Amino acid sequence: MTDAINTTTAAVDIDDVTHVYGHGAAAVTAVGPVSLRVPPGEFLVLVGASGCGKSTLLRLIAGFEEPTTGTVRTAGEPPRPGRGAGLVFQQPRLFPWRTVGGNVDLALRYAGVPREERARRIPELLARVGLHDVARRRVWQISGGQQQRVAIARAMAVDNPLLLLDEPFAALDALTRERLQEDLRRVDRTSVFVTHSVDEAVFLGTRVVVLSSRPGRVALDLPIPLPRTGAEPDELRGSPEFAALRAEIGHAVRTAAGNHTQS
């Protein structure tokens, strides 16, 4: 770990965090203790079996939950819901009565972007996620995969340094999922991505953290030294290096899931 990661300028700093749901005999420790530092520009993927606390940890980073013990900081400050991070969920959560462009426009308006600049940025943002010609369509007129692309464009509309994604491709077919993974891999923003797919974790991440069964703790923290540019996606997925990383992380996920402890 470098000195730069150990400063308050880390994009995300999770220090000895636990999170407990409920009280007394009904209390359940969902996460912790966990300590993680995410430097600017990293694409961190959290992976593990269902119920290991991945989404809880993401909600703590987003500021939707507060840790029971320990501290969470984003860019050196306590996280505030809806501020400082773009959010993408498993469901797109778009406004169906608005056009595609209107959904992106709303995010820009909320951020205080002037009308003239909004008109210029909407097509740019949609082009970044491969939607060059659907701005005037209603949400119900585009596919589920396209809707999720709109959700990503909306999350990137505001100039937040951090992108948080909670299994955004889980409900999509395999081909659409792969295409969106390829789009997201080109996004130049610090990201924390939750998934239960080992293949997705290896393909997307510059670093993968495997969480144990509840209470979620770090079972493996592994950098992913695969090239981010210059390699075709199919070539990357078929490489021996990809296979070796997938095997190592898959083994860690299975081992961590087997070490289930009641809390």
Backbone bond lengths (Angstrom), bond angles and torsions (degrees), N, CA, C in turn:
res aa  C-N    CA-C-N  psi(-1)  N-CA   C-N-CA  omega(-1)  CA-C   N-CA-C  phi
1 M - - - 1.465 - - 1.524 109.11 -
2 T 1.308 117.03 130.60 1.454 120.26 -176.11 1.511 111.34 -83.81
3 D 1.349 114.29 164.07 1.461 119.08 178.65 1.510 111.16 -61.63
4 A 1.356 117.56 -34.48 1.469 120.11 -177.70 1.511 111.60 -61.83
5 I 1.344 117.08 -33.16 1.450 119.92 -178.95 1.522 110.75 -71.85
6 N 1.331 117.02 -24.96 1.455 120.50 -175.86 1.518 112.71 -91.30
7 T 1.300 119.07 30.36 1.454 122.88 178.60 1.515 109.33 -122.41
8 T 1.350 115.31 167.95 1.459 119.88 179.98 1.526 111.83 -71.82
9 T 1.346 117.44 -4.58 1.458 119.48 176.72 1.526 112.00 -82.78
10 A 1.332 117.69 -0.20 1.461 119.61 174.21 1.519 109.13 -56.78
11 A 1.331 116.56 143.03 1.459 120.03 178.28 1.522 110.66 -62.42
12 V 1.329 116.43 -40.73 1.467 122.67 176.48 1.511 107.97 -136.58
13 D 1.333 115.72 133.75 1.461 121.86 178.57 1.528 108.14 -131.79
14 I 1.316 115.84 110.04 1.462 122.52 179.35 1.520 107.32 -110.17
15 D 1.315 116.79 114.47 1.460 120.86 -171.64 1.522 110.99 -117.72
16 D 1.337 116.36 105.49 1.466 123.82 172.89 1.538 111.53 52.60
17 V 1.329 115.15 49.29 1.462 121.31 -173.47 1.528 111.44 -90.17
18 T 1.322 115.56 136.25 1.466 122.67 164.95 1.523 107.69 -126.48
19 H 1.337 115.33 154.63 1.456 119.91 175.51 1.514 109.22 -139.48
20 V 1.334 114.87 125.47 1.459 121.85 -176.00 1.519 108.93 -117.18
21 Y 1.330 115.97 130.92 1.461 121.64 172.45 1.523 108.68 -98.77
22 G 1.349 116.38 137.22 1.456 120.30 177.45 1.523 112.84 83.15
23 H 1.321 114.81 -178.72 1.457 121.01 -175.73 1.524 109.91 -138.56
24 G 1.303 114.23 157.44 1.461 120.31 174.24 1.512 112.69 58.96
25 A 1.339 116.04 -136.18 1.459 121.27 -177.32 1.524 111.93 -65.67
26 A 1.331 116.97 -21.51 1.470 120.83 -178.80 1.529 112.67 -90.29
27 A 1.320 117.51 0.28 1.465 120.69 -176.80 1.525 110.93 -67.09
28 V 1.328 115.63 138.15 1.457 122.66 177.47 1.525 108.10 -129.10
29 T 1.316 116.14 122.88 1.463 120.51 175.84 1.522 108.22 -83.02
30 A 1.330 116.13 111.32 1.459 120.92 -176.71 1.519 112.26 -84.27
31 V 1.326 116.30 -36.76 1.459 121.63 -174.20 1.514 109.41 -141.14
32 G 1.319 115.63 140.27 1.437 119.48 163.84 1.514 117.93 114.48
33 P 1.330 111.04 167.68 1.471 127.11 -1.84 1.521 112.62 -74.28
34 V 1.349 115.03 141.26 1.463 122.54 -179.67 1.525 109.00 -130.96
35 S 1.323 115.87 134.75 1.463 122.14 171.33 1.523 107.89 -128.79
36 L 1.321 116.85 125.20 1.465 122.75 179.00 1.525 109.29 -144.79
37 R 1.308 116.00 143.02 1.459 120.70 171.98 1.523 109.05 -127.32
38 V 1.311 114.95 129.99 1.465 121.49 -176.92 1.519 108.03 -114.93
39 P 1.329 118.12 111.91 1.466 119.56 178.94 1.518 111.84 -73.94
40 P 1.322 118.03 157.29 1.467 120.76 177.02 1.520 111.10 -55.87
41 G 1.340 115.52 137.94 1.449 121.66 177.45 1.509 115.12 90.17
42 E 1.331 118.02 -8.07 1.457 119.87 -179.02 1.528 110.95 -79.95
43 F 1.331 115.56 148.64 1.459 121.62 171.55 1.527 106.41 -111.55
44 L 1.323 115.99 97.22 1.460 122.37 -177.72 1.520 109.36 -93.22
45 V 1.329 116.60 129.78 1.458 121.64 176.04 1.522 108.74 -113.08
46 L 1.338 116.01 128.23 1.460 123.35 174.13 1.515 108.04 -99.19
47 V 1.330 116.82 123.28 1.452 120.72 -176.86 1.524 109.18 -133.39
48 G 1.311 115.36 150.43 1.462 120.54 179.71 1.510 110.01 167.28
49 A 1.314 115.15 172.59 1.462 120.70 -179.33 1.525 110.83 -66.15
50 S 1.335 116.47 160.60 1.463 121.00 177.71 1.524 109.83 -56.76
51 G 1.337 115.27 138.31 1.450 120.15 177.48 1.513 115.33 84.03
52 C 1.345 117.26 9.02 1.470 119.03 -177.39 1.524 112.93 -85.69
53 G 1.329 118.08 -4.37 1.459 120.11 176.79 1.514 115.15 101.45
54 K 1.335 117.73 10.97 1.472 120.31 -179.19 1.530 111.06 -59.55
55 S 1.327 116.29 -51.12 1.465 119.90 -177.36 1.521 111.49 -68.90
56 T 1.324 117.09 -34.09 1.464 119.89 175.52 1.517 110.43 -60.44
57 L 1.327 116.43 -44.40 1.460 120.08 179.55 1.527 110.76 -62.85
58 L 1.337 116.99 -39.06 1.458 120.06 178.40 1.528 110.90 -65.38
59 R 1.342 117.15 -39.79 1.470 120.04 178.35 1.519 111.32 -65.71
60 L 1.324 117.42 -32.73 1.463 120.46 175.57 1.530 110.56 -65.54
61 I 1.343 116.70 -41.12 1.462 120.51 178.48 1.528 110.81 -66.17
62 A 1.341 116.38 -36.55 1.470 121.12 -179.79 1.524 112.57 -75.14
63 G 1.330 117.17 -16.89 1.456 120.39 -177.69 1.508 114.03 89.16
64 F 1.340 118.35 7.14 1.459 121.30 177.00 1.524 111.97 -74.30
65 E 1.329 116.59 -23.34 1.456 122.80 176.03 1.524 107.74 -128.99
66 E 1.319 115.77 156.52 1.457 120.44 173.92 1.514 109.03 -112.90
67 P 1.336 117.86 140.32 1.461 119.30 -178.45 1.523 111.36 -65.62
68 T 1.329 115.62 146.36 1.467 119.97 175.24 1.517 109.92 -69.37
69 T 1.331 116.56 -41.97 1.468 121.96 172.23 1.518 107.63 -137.66
70 G 1.322 115.90 159.78 1.454 121.29 -179.23 1.513 112.08 84.55
71 T 1.313 115.64 -176.33 1.465 121.09 -176.34 1.524 111.32 -133.40
72 V 1.329 114.84 149.01 1.464 123.00 172.15 1.523 107.55 -123.34
73 R 1.321 116.64 131.23 1.457 121.99 176.96 1.519 109.05 -131.08
74 T 1.327 116.03 140.61 1.457 121.62 170.12 1.519 106.73 -120.60
75 A 1.330 116.00 123.35 1.464 122.35 -174.58 1.524 111.08 52.21
76 G 1.336 115.60 36.05 1.454 121.35 175.31 1.504 116.08 84.42
77 E 1.339 118.20 0.23 1.459 122.00 -176.90 1.524 110.32 -123.68
78 P 1.363 117.24 155.33 1.466 118.90 173.53 1.529 109.57 -61.06
79 P 1.328 118.64 135.80 1.470 120.10 -178.80 1.519 111.78 -67.40
80 R 1.337 115.78 144.90 1.459 121.84 176.15 1.522 108.87 -120.85
81 P 1.322 117.66 131.49 1.476 119.77 -178.02 1.523 111.54 -55.59
82 G 1.324 116.02 130.61 1.452 120.94 177.12 1.514 114.63 78.78
83 R 1.326 117.93 1.30 1.464 121.73 -179.09 1.527 109.18 -126.73
84 G 1.313 116.62 135.06 1.446 120.88 173.17 1.510 115.55 86.01
85 A 1.346 117.75 -7.22 1.463 120.04 -179.62 1.517 110.32 -149.48
86 G 1.329 116.01 139.46 1.451 121.32 169.73 1.515 109.36 -86.87
87 L 1.320 117.13 140.57 1.462 121.87 -173.55 1.518 110.90 -121.45
88 V 1.338 116.11 134.27 1.460 122.20 175.12 1.525 107.56 -131.09
89 F 1.330 116.09 125.22 1.450 121.29 -175.76 1.530 110.69 -105.45
90 Q 1.342 115.88 178.21 1.456 120.77 179.37 1.528 111.04 -62.52
91 Q 1.328 117.00 -38.01 1.459 122.07 173.75 1.524 108.80 -100.61
92 P 1.344 118.95 142.13 1.465 120.67 -173.92 1.526 114.86 -61.48
93 R 1.352 117.05 -32.38 1.471 121.50 179.50 1.523 111.86 55.62
94 L 1.325 115.05 47.79 1.454 121.21 176.39 1.523 109.72 -90.28
95 F 1.332 116.21 164.40 1.456 121.99 176.69 1.524 108.47 -90.64
96 P 1.338 118.65 108.68 1.472 120.45 -171.44 1.521 113.83 -67.90
97 W 1.317 118.21 -20.61 1.463 119.78 -179.43 1.534 111.92 -83.36
98 R 1.324 117.17 -4.88 1.452 121.23 177.43 1.531 110.37 -103.50
99 T 1.313 115.67 158.57 1.457 119.76 172.69 1.525 109.12 -73.19
100 V 1.328 114.94 171.67 1.463 119.86 174.99 1.525 110.21 -57.92
101 G 1.338 115.69 -50.28 1.460 119.38 177.81 1.519 112.64 -61.45
102 G 1.340 115.66 -34.80 1.459 119.86 179.72 1.519 112.78 -64.92
103 N 1.341 117.04 -33.91 1.460 120.31 176.72 1.526 111.27 -65.89
104 V 1.327 116.58 -41.04 1.458 119.80 177.78 1.528 110.14 -70.46
105 D 1.326 115.86 -38.87 1.464 120.70 179.15 1.528 111.26 -59.51
106 L 1.328 116.48 -38.50 1.466 119.80 -179.02 1.519 111.41 -62.02
107 A 1.340 116.98 -41.09 1.460 120.48 177.82 1.524 110.91 -63.67
108 L 1.320 116.70 -39.82 1.459 120.44 178.95 1.528 111.23 -67.93
109 R 1.325 116.53 -40.62 1.475 120.52 177.32 1.519 110.44 -61.47
110 Y 1.332 116.00 -43.89 1.466 120.66 179.94 1.534 110.68 -60.02
111 A 1.341 115.97 -31.75 1.465 120.51 179.82 1.525 112.57 -83.93
112 G 1.346 117.35 -0.66 1.454 120.70 177.41 1.518 114.66 81.78
113 V 1.344 117.16 20.45 1.463 120.44 179.64 1.531 108.99 -76.62
114 P 1.329 119.04 130.15 1.467 121.65 -179.34 1.532 111.94 -60.55
115 R 1.349 115.93 154.72 1.455 121.46 -174.56 1.519 112.25 -57.41
116 E 1.346 117.56 -44.25 1.455 120.21 -177.78 1.531 111.33 -61.64
117 E 1.325 115.86 -41.19 1.457 119.27 179.80 1.530 110.96 -71.14
118 R 1.327 117.09 -34.04 1.471 120.00 177.08 1.518 110.37 -61.00
119 A 1.322 116.87 -43.56 1.465 120.98 -179.30 1.526 111.48 -61.20
120 R 1.323 116.65 -32.25 1.456 120.09 179.03 1.530 111.64 -79.15
121 R 1.324 117.21 -36.97 1.459 120.19 -172.34 1.526 113.44 -81.43
122 I 1.340 118.09 -27.73 1.476 119.72 -177.84 1.525 111.61 -57.20
123 P 1.345 119.91 -52.64 1.469 118.09 179.30 1.521 113.21 -64.31
124 E 1.332 117.35 -31.23 1.467 120.05 177.48 1.517 110.79 -65.03
125 L 1.329 117.07 -44.32 1.457 121.59 -178.66 1.524 111.03 -66.94
126 L 1.331 116.85 -41.98 1.461 119.62 179.23 1.532 110.80 -66.95
127 A 1.324 117.29 -35.49 1.460 120.33 177.84 1.527 111.01 -64.93
128 R 1.312 117.58 -33.11 1.471 121.23 -179.19 1.517 111.80 -64.64
129 V 1.333 117.42 -24.78 1.470 119.63 179.33 1.534 110.78 -109.53
130 G 1.334 116.15 19.79 1.453 120.46 174.00 1.507 115.66 76.95
131 L 1.341 117.69 23.39 1.463 121.58 179.26 1.527 108.82 -117.29
132 H 1.322 115.87 77.10 1.458 120.12 -173.24 1.530 113.47 -79.94
133 D 1.338 117.22 -22.45 1.460 118.37 -167.24 1.531 113.17 -135.47
134 V 1.328 118.20 29.09 1.471 119.10 -177.58 1.528 112.63 -120.77
135 A 1.321 118.15 10.59 1.461 120.69 -173.54 1.524 112.76 -57.73
136 R 1.353 117.66 -32.66 1.459 121.19 -175.82 1.533 113.48 -90.37
137 R 1.318 116.48 -4.31 1.456 119.15 179.94 1.530 110.89 -79.16
138 R 1.348 114.27 152.43 1.458 119.38 171.92 1.529 109.53 -77.77
139 V 1.333 115.53 155.49 1.466 120.23 -177.27 1.521 111.28 -56.59
140 W 1.355 116.95 -39.75 1.455 119.70 -176.80 1.527 112.77 -72.54
141 Q 1.340 117.53 -6.35 1.459 121.06 179.06 1.531 113.14 -93.53
142 I 1.325 117.88 -0.09 1.460 120.61 -179.75 1.523 109.68 -119.63
143 S 1.320 116.70 161.82 1.462 121.77 -175.56 1.522 111.82 -73.71
144 G 1.333 115.45 169.19 1.457 120.45 178.10 1.516 112.42 -61.64
145 G 1.339 116.31 -40.05 1.454 119.39 177.27 1.515 112.27 -64.43
146 Q 1.331 117.03 -40.17 1.463 120.40 176.80 1.522 111.22 -66.01
147 Q 1.320 117.26 -38.03 1.465 120.15 176.91 1.528 111.11 -60.55
148 Q 1.332 116.22 -39.78 1.462 118.25 179.57 1.526 110.89 -69.27
149 R 1.339 116.86 -32.00 1.459 119.60 174.08 1.533 110.72 -63.33
150 V 1.339 116.66 -39.70 1.460 120.58 177.34 1.530 110.16 -62.07
151 A 1.336 116.15 -41.38 1.460 119.84 178.70 1.527 111.18 -60.94
152 I 1.334 117.05 -38.81 1.465 120.46 178.04 1.530 110.04 -67.99
153 A 1.336 117.07 -43.27 1.466 120.65 177.81 1.520 110.45 -60.02
154 R 1.328 116.87 -41.45 1.465 120.94 179.41 1.527 110.64 -63.81
155 A 1.341 116.64 -40.19 1.463 120.31 179.46 1.527 111.23 -65.65
156 M 1.343 116.41 -31.18 1.462 120.18 -179.80 1.525 112.25 -87.66
157 A 1.340 116.82 -5.71 1.462 120.28 -175.80 1.519 111.71 -63.58
158 V 1.317 115.42 -38.80 1.457 120.32 178.96 1.520 107.98 -88.63
159 D 1.316 116.26 141.44 1.457 120.68 -174.18 1.527 111.02 -78.41
160 N 1.334 115.90 55.37 1.451 120.25 174.62 1.524 109.69 -82.45
161 P 1.319 117.80 142.80 1.466 119.68 -178.76 1.521 113.63 -78.28
162 L 1.339 117.29 -8.13 1.462 121.30 -170.95 1.516 110.45 -128.77
163 L 1.341 116.34 135.77 1.452 123.20 177.84 1.526 108.13 -119.47
164 L 1.340 117.07 125.17 1.461 123.17 -179.07 1.521 108.75 -116.29
165 L 1.336 116.91 127.58 1.462 121.47 -173.96 1.516 109.92 -132.54
166 D 1.342 116.03 123.29 1.461 121.76 -176.64 1.528 109.93 -109.78
167 E 1.335 116.76 93.68 1.464 123.91 -179.52 1.534 112.13 45.06
168 P 1.330 117.93 54.07 1.468 119.58 -173.21 1.518 114.37 -69.71
169 F 1.340 118.44 -16.28 1.462 120.17 -175.93 1.522 112.58 -110.58
170 A 1.324 117.37 7.77 1.471 120.89 -171.60 1.525 112.99 -62.25
171 A 1.335 117.81 -32.07 1.465 120.31 -174.86 1.527 113.13 -93.70
172 L 1.329 117.73 6.37 1.454 120.99 -174.47 1.519 111.53 -98.67
173 D 1.347 116.20 158.45 1.456 120.00 176.10 1.525 109.58 -69.45
174 A 1.329 115.91 162.12 1.461 121.77 -170.94 1.529 112.44 -60.17
175 L 1.352 117.40 -42.67 1.461 120.21 -177.74 1.524 111.48 -66.23
176 T 1.340 116.72 -45.87 1.468 120.43 178.41 1.520 110.56 -62.91
177 R 1.308 115.59 -39.81 1.461 120.44 179.79 1.529 110.64 -60.60
178 E 1.327 117.23 -45.43 1.460 120.43 179.94 1.522 111.01 -63.52
179 R 1.323 116.95 -40.76 1.466 119.82 -179.83 1.525 111.42 -64.49
180 L 1.321 116.91 -40.88 1.459 120.11 179.04 1.522 111.17 -69.92
181 Q 1.322 117.56 -34.88 1.459 120.17 174.34 1.528 110.16 -58.76
182 E 1.318 115.76 -43.58 1.466 120.37 -179.76 1.530 110.81 -64.30
183 D 1.342 116.91 -39.81 1.472 120.29 175.81 1.522 110.57 -61.75
184 L 1.325 115.93 -47.70 1.461 120.64 -174.24 1.518 111.11 -67.42
185 R 1.306 117.17 -31.70 1.464 120.68 -179.04 1.529 111.49 -63.13
186 R 1.321 116.58 -21.99 1.464 120.52 -179.66 1.527 113.05 -90.18
187 V 1.314 117.36 -3.92 1.467 120.56 -178.76 1.525 109.49 -74.08
188 D 1.330 116.56 125.41 1.460 120.92 -176.73 1.529 110.40 -96.53
189 R 1.321 115.14 70.53 1.461 120.64 -179.83 1.526 109.03 -148.26
190 T 1.323 117.00 142.22 1.460 120.18 175.60 1.517 108.66 -56.02
191 S 1.330 116.50 129.03 1.465 120.49 -173.42 1.518 110.80 -136.01
192 V 1.345 114.60 145.38 1.463 122.11 169.60 1.521 106.07 -125.14
193 F 1.317 115.78 121.19 1.467 122.63 -169.78 1.525 108.35 -123.88
194 V 1.325 116.84 129.73 1.465 122.75 178.35 1.520 109.66 -102.97
195 T 1.323 116.57 132.14 1.460 121.08 176.56 1.523 109.72 -154.02
196 H 1.335 115.97 162.51 1.462 120.13 169.29 1.522 110.64 -109.53
197 S 1.341 116.63 3.75 1.456 122.05 -177.92 1.525 110.08 -94.90
198 V 1.316 116.95 119.10 1.463 121.20 178.87 1.522 110.43 -66.10
199 D 1.344 117.91 -42.63 1.466 120.71 178.45 1.525 111.31 -58.12
200 E 1.319 116.12 -44.28 1.463 120.81 -179.98 1.524 110.45 -63.67
201 A 1.322 116.61 -40.76 1.453 120.96 179.89 1.522 111.56 -61.41
202 V 1.335 116.65 -45.70 1.460 120.46 -178.79 1.519 111.06 -66.97
203 F 1.337 117.14 -41.02 1.459 120.48 -177.15 1.522 112.20 -67.85
204 L 1.335 117.15 -40.16 1.458 120.50 -173.07 1.528 113.74 -87.37
205 G 1.306 117.62 -37.49 1.449 120.26 -165.15 1.513 115.45 -80.71
206 T 1.323 116.15 148.43 1.458 121.26 161.13 1.526 109.13 -91.04
207 R 1.334 115.25 -11.69 1.465 122.19 178.28 1.520 107.43 -157.05
208 V 1.333 116.58 137.96 1.456 121.77 -179.73 1.522 108.86 -122.71
209 V 1.333 115.63 131.37 1.461 122.39 174.82 1.517 108.43 -115.48
210 V 1.325 116.53 122.40 1.458 122.79 176.17 1.523 108.23 -94.62
211 L 1.350 115.35 128.82 1.461 120.57 177.40 1.524 109.97 -100.10
212 S 1.322 115.25 143.62 1.458 121.17 176.92 1.518 110.30 -75.84
213 S 1.333 116.07 170.97 1.456 120.28 172.30 1.523 109.53 -62.25
214 R 1.329 114.84 161.49 1.456 121.72 -175.10 1.525 112.49 -51.14
215 P 1.337 116.95 133.84 1.469 127.63 -3.95 1.523 111.36 -75.05
216 G 1.344 115.91 134.57 1.454 121.03 -174.95 1.512 112.45 -62.90
217 R 1.319 115.20 122.31 1.461 122.56 174.56 1.518 108.27 -129.95
218 V 1.322 116.77 163.93 1.461 120.36 -179.36 1.522 109.12 -74.78
219 A 1.334 115.50 114.28 1.463 121.13 177.54 1.520 111.59 -96.01
220 L 1.329 117.23 -27.04 1.460 122.65 178.58 1.518 108.45 -154.68
221 D 1.317 116.32 136.13 1.469 122.60 176.72 1.520 106.21 -129.74
222 L 1.346 115.70 105.27 1.459 120.16 -166.74 1.527 111.54 -128.37
223 P 1.333 118.80 122.20 1.474 119.86 171.40 1.518 110.29 -70.14
224 I 1.337 115.90 148.10 1.465 122.06 -179.44 1.527 107.88 -112.36
225 P 1.333 117.84 101.98 1.465 120.86 -173.59 1.532 113.67 -88.17
226 L 1.319 117.39 37.44 1.464 120.69 178.15 1.529 109.42 -87.27
227 P 1.330 117.89 147.45 1.469 119.76 -178.89 1.521 111.69 -64.82
228 R 1.328 116.76 140.83 1.463 121.82 178.36 1.523 111.38 -91.27
229 T 1.305 117.65 -19.54 1.465 121.61 179.18 1.522 108.53 -136.60
230 G 1.339 115.83 160.04 1.447 121.01 172.97 1.517 115.90 84.66
231 A 1.339 117.71 -0.19 1.463 120.72 178.92 1.522 109.02 -124.76
232 E 1.327 116.64 135.22 1.456 120.83 176.60 1.535 109.61 -69.20
233 P 1.344 117.96 142.58 1.467 120.14 -177.81 1.524 113.71 -54.81
234 D 1.349 117.41 -44.48 1.462 119.26 -179.60 1.527 111.36 -65.44
235 E 1.324 115.74 -37.34 1.465 120.06 177.33 1.525 110.39 -63.98
236 L 1.332 115.93 -41.55 1.458 120.72 179.84 1.527 111.03 -64.40
237 R 1.333 115.63 -47.20 1.467 119.64 -178.26 1.536 112.09 -65.41
238 G 1.326 116.19 -26.03 1.456 119.77 -178.40 1.518 114.26 -95.02
239 S 1.320 117.66 4.12 1.460 120.47 -175.58 1.525 111.77 -78.99
240 P 1.339 117.74 153.07 1.466 120.73 175.77 1.524 112.76 -60.40
241 E 1.331 116.71 -34.40 1.466 120.10 179.52 1.524 111.07 -63.76
242 F 1.341 115.66 -41.92 1.470 120.28 177.68 1.525 109.79 -62.38
243 A 1.320 116.97 -44.84 1.460 121.22 -179.02 1.526 111.41 -61.92
244 A 1.340 116.68 -40.40 1.464 120.14 -179.47 1.526 111.23 -66.41
245 L 1.335 116.83 -42.61 1.464 120.36 178.43 1.525 110.89 -65.76
246 R 1.326 116.45 -41.93 1.464 120.90 178.44 1.530 110.29 -60.45
247 A 1.323 117.25 -41.97 1.462 120.68 -179.96 1.530 111.05 -65.49
248 E 1.330 116.94 -43.24 1.471 120.39 -179.20 1.525 111.47 -64.53
249 I 1.332 116.23 -44.85 1.464 119.52 -178.76 1.521 110.26 -71.29
250 G 1.331 117.36 -40.30 1.463 120.20 177.73 1.517 111.67 -59.48
251 H 1.319 116.52 -42.48 1.466 120.40 177.48 1.524 110.44 -61.94
252 A 1.340 116.75 -42.75 1.466 120.40 -179.74 1.525 111.26 -64.20
253 V 1.346 116.95 -39.48 1.467 120.47 179.07 1.526 110.30 -63.55
254 R 1.347 116.28 -46.00 1.467 119.74 -179.41 1.527 111.31 -64.93
255 T 1.308 117.14 -41.32 1.461 121.29 179.12 1.517 110.61 -64.71
256 A 1.347 116.66 -45.05 1.463 120.65 -179.18 1.521 111.45 -65.11
257 A 1.337 116.77 -37.64 1.469 120.43 178.63 1.517 110.88 -67.80
258 G 1.338 117.11 -30.82 1.455 120.69 -179.95 1.498 113.55 -75.48
259 N 1.338 115.91 -21.95 1.464 120.58 179.95 1.514 110.91 -89.81
260 H 1.334 116.53 51.12 1.462 121.75 -176.67 1.521 110.02 -75.28
261 T 1.316 115.05 131.56 1.470 120.01 175.71 1.514 109.60 -123.84
262 Q 1.287 116.07 137.23 1.455 120.46 177.13 1.519 109.55 -77.34
263 S 1.332 116.46 143.28 1.459 119.83 179.40 1.499 110.61 -134.15
